[in-house]
């Protein structure tokens, strides 16, 4: 398993962080999760849903939530449902 220096982790952008944590979630506390955008968070949580409380989920759009909940429906309790629009809500049910 590869190891990363603090400097290497600091240089990673949101996409790189998401890819790393999808495979090696043990690095979550060493990564700057504020670099993640909605896509990065969605892809990460589709694979590692246990990291939801570590991620800035306020960056998730209704589309991100729709896609995420299709794969990880147990996360529905983490999202204010009134933010899902009609089309997104229909596909989640």
Number of C-alpha atoms within 10 A of each C-alpha: 3 4 8 10 8 10 8 10 17 13 12 15 17 20 16 15 25 28 14 18 18 19 12 14 17 10 14 17 9 12 21 16 18 11 16 22 20 19 20 21 28 27 18 26 23 18 17 18 18 12 15 16 9 10 19 15 19 9 16 19 16 18 17 18 27 24 19 25 22 15 15 16 15 11 16 15 8 10 15 8 12 8 12 17 12 9 11 17 17 10 11 16 9
